């Protein structure tokens, strides 16, 4: 009898672990087309959703809604930041919404505390940086990429039909490394927004080149330049265990409810 109980417990445990794994699959390998970054404070009571298209942001204060959205999102597109940084984002978001939804294509937000991180620049000179100076310097260098294709421009066999300026892939790769080396809350949020959400396409030369002609240019798939957080950034792992814990709690809760109902049958 005891042996049968042990087998049943082992079977229940294995089923529980399998259920957790199956439920976590859509969480760990989420929908790659999800076009937003979720930026929540440490208490999960305030959150800003940053979008690639207008409206470029949305604000949330319902903790239940925030937790549900965070649990259902790709961890690469979720950031947890200090309250003051989230408050800065909220102010920028409110100012953007006051301008209305009819913003021109290619518009968007300049990240708070920066002059160069976003469409265009707020700087009056090259030397002017926001108070997030290190992150802003990464954006400034990327904005001054020597090889770009402007909207509606065609060069060397390819045309840029988007509202965004396209940069050479070497510039995008350098920008990504710059942010990863900083490994700050702001840098990782900018990286997630630029590479994992907006997914701006870059271009590079098609090899080999003819000795009589210059190299043709080709567009590169943006997923090759996905922003992966630095190994020192523990947030992705924190989100993994947080989601696993929440899922296991729900499973155990349902299991207890089922046992409770069965005891009355």
C-alpha positions in Angstrom: 0.0 0.0 0.0 2.8 2.4 0.9 4.6 1.5 -2.3 1.6 2.4 -4.3 1.3 5.8 -2.5 5.0 6.5 -3.3 4.5 5.7 -6.9 1.4 7.9 -7.0 3.3 10.8 -5.4 6.1 10.4 -7.9 3.6 10.3 -10.8 1.9 13.5 -9.5 5.2 15.3 -9.2 6.3 14.3 -12.7 2.9 15.4 -14.1 3.2 18.7 -12.2 6.7 19.4 -13.6 5.5 18.5 -17.2 2.6 20.8 -16.8 4.9 23.6 -15.6 7.2 23.1 -18.6 4.3 23.0 -21.1 2.8 26.2 -19.6 6.2 28.0 -19.7 6.9 27.2 -23.4 4.8 30.2 -24.7 6.3 32.4 -22.0 9.9 31.5 -22.7 9.6 31.5 -26.4 7.0 34.2 -26.8 5.5 35.7 -29.9 8.4 37.3 -31.7 6.0 39.8 -33.4 5.0 41.4 -30.1 5.8 45.0 -30.8 6.3 46.5 -27.4 8.6 46.6 -24.4 7.1 46.5 -20.9 8.9 48.7 -18.3 7.6 48.1 -14.8 8.7 49.4 -11.4 10.1 47.1 -8.7 6.7 46.7 -7.0 4.8 45.9 -10.3 2.4 48.6 -9.5 3.3 51.0 -12.3 4.2 50.1 -15.9 4.9 51.9 -19.2 4.4 50.0 -22.5 6.7 51.3 -25.2 5.5 50.6 -28.8 7.1 50.7 -32.1 4.2 52.5 -33.7 1.7 55.2 -32.6 0.5 55.4 -30.0 4.1 55.0 -28.9 3.3 54.3 -25.2 0.6 53.3 -22.7 0.4 53.6 -18.9 -0.8 51.0 -16.5 -1.4 51.2 -12.7 -3.5 48.1 -12.1 -1.2 45.5 -10.5 -3.3 42.6 -11.6 -3.2 43.7 -15.2 0.5 44.5 -15.0 1.4 41.0 -13.6 -0.8 39.3 -16.3 0.9 41.2 -19.1 4.4 40.6 -17.7 3.8 36.9 -17.2 2.5 36.6 -20.8 5.4 38.5 -22.4 8.7 37.5 -23.9 11.3 38.1 -21.1 13.5 39.8 -23.7 10.8 42.5 -23.9 10.2 43.1 -20.2 12.3 45.4 -18.0 12.1 46.2 -14.3 13.4 49.6 -13.4 13.6 51.9 -10.3 10.6 54.0 -9.6 12.2 57.3 -10.5 13.2 56.0 -14.0 9.6 54.7 -14.5 8.3 58.1 -13.4 10.5 59.8 -16.1 9.1 57.4 -18.7 5.5 58.2 -17.5 6.1 62.0 -17.9 7.5 61.5 -21.4 4.6 59.2 -22.4 2.1 61.8 -21.1 3.7 64.5 -23.1 3.7 62.4 -26.2 0.0 61.5 -25.8 -0.8 65.3 -25.5 0.6 65.7 -29.0 -2.1 63.3 -30.3 -2.0 60.1 -32.2 -1.6 61.7 -35.6 2.2 61.9 -35.4 4.1 61.5 -38.7 5.5 58.1 -39.8 8.9 57.6 -38.3 8.0 59.6 -35.2 8.3 58.4 -31.7 9.8 59.2 -28.3 13.2 60.6 -27.4 14.0 58.5 -24.3 13.9 60.6 -21.1 17.3 61.8 -19.9 18.8 61.6 -23.4 19.1 63.9 -26.4 19.9 61.3 -29.1 18.0 58.1 -28.2 15.0 58.2 -30.5 13.9 59.7 -33.8 15.9 62.9 -34.5 17.7 64.7 -31.7 17.0 67.3 -29.0 20.7 68.3 -28.9 21.7 71.8 -30.1 25.3 70.7 -30.7 27.2 67.5 -31.1 28.7 67.8 -27.6 25.3 68.1 -25.9 24.2 65.0 -24.0 21.4 64.2 -21.6 22.0 63.2 -18.0 22.1 59.5 -19.1 25.3 60.6 -20.8 26.9 57.2 -21.4 23.8 55.7 -23.0 23.2 59.0 -24.9 26.8 58.8 -26.3 26.0 55.3 -27.7 22.9 56.7 -29.5 24.8 59.7 -30.7 27.5 57.6 -32.3 24.9 55.4 -34.0 23.1 58.6 -35.3 26.4 59.6 -36.9 26.9 56.3 -38.7 28.9 57.2 -41.9 26.9 54.8 -44.1 23.2 55.2 -44.1 20.2 55.2 -46.4 17.6 57.9 -45.9 13.9 57.3 -46.3 12.9 57.0 -50.0 16.6 56.8 -51.0 18.1 54.1 -53.2 21.8 53.2 -53.4 23.7 50.3 -54.9 20.7 48.3 -55.8 18.5 48.7 -52.7 15.8 51.2 -51.7 14.7 52.4 -48.3 10.9 52.5 -48.4 10.5 52.8 -44.7 10.0 56.1 -42.7 13.3 55.3 -40.8 16.9 56.0 -41.8 18.6 52.6 -42.3 22.2 52.1 -41.1 25.0 49.8 -42.1 25.0 46.6 -40.1 28.4 47.4 -38.7 27.0 50.5 -37.0 24.0 48.6 -35.6 26.4 45.9 -34.2 28.6 48.6 -32.7 25.6 50.3 -31.1 24.4 47.0 -29.6 27.9 46.3 -28.1 28.0 49.8 -26.7 24.7 49.3 -24.8 25.6 45.8 -23.7 28.9 47.0 -22.3 27.1 49.6 -20.2 24.7 47.0 -18.9 22.6 49.7 -17.1 18.8 49.8 -16.7 18.5 52.5 -19.3 21.0 50.8 -21.7 19.2 47.4 -21.6 15.8 49.1 -22.1 17.1 51.0 -25.1 18.6 47.8 -26.5 15.4 45.8 -26.1 13.3 48.6 -27.7 15.6 49.2 -30.7 16.7 45.6 -31.5 13.8 43.4 -30.2 10.8 45.6 -30.8 11.4 48.2 -33.5 13.8 45.7 -35.2 15.2 48.3 -37.5 16.6 46.5 -40.6 20.3 47.2 -41.5 22.2 46.6 -44.7 25.6 45.3 -45.7 27.7 44.5 -48.8 27.0 41.3 -50.7 30.2 39.3 -51.0 32.2 38.5 -53.1 32.5 41.9 -54.9 33.3 42.2 -58.5 36.7 43.9 -59.2 35.0 46.1 -61.8 32.0 47.1 -59.8 31.3 48.2 -56.3 29.6 45.7 -54.0 25.9 45.4 -54.1 24.1 46.1 -50.9 21.6 43.7 -49.3 19.1 44.0 -46.4 19.8 41.9 -43.4 17.2 40.1 -41.2 17.0 42.1 -38.0 16.6 38.9 -35.9 20.4 38.3 -36.4 21.0 41.5 -34.4 18.6 40.6 -31.5 19.6 42.3 -28.3 20.7 39.8 -25.7 21.3 41.2 -22.2 24.7 40.9 -20.7 25.4 37.8 -18.6 25.7 40.2 -15.7 22.1 41.3 -16.1 20.2 38.8 -14.0 16.8 40.2 -14.9 15.9 37.6 -17.5 16.7 34.8 -15.1 14.7 36.6 -12.4 11.7 36.7 -14.7 12.1 33.0 -15.6 11.9 31.9 -11.9 9.2 34.5 -11.2 7.0 33.1 -14.0 7.8 29.5 -13.0 6.8 30.2 -9.4 3.6 31.9 -10.4 2.7 29.0 -12.7 3.4 26.4 -10.1 1.3 28.3 -7.6 -1.7 28.3 -10.0 -1.3 24.6 -10.7 -1.1 23.7 -7.0 -4.1 26.0 -6.3 -6.1 24.2 -9.0 -5.0 20.8 -7.6 -6.0 21.7 -4.1 -9.4 22.9 -5.3 -9.9 19.6 -7.2 -9.0 17.6 -4.1 -11.4 19.7 -2.1 -14.3 19.1 -4.5 -13.5 15.4 -4.7 -13.8 15.1 -0.9 -17.4 16.2 -1.1 -18.3 13.8 -3.9 
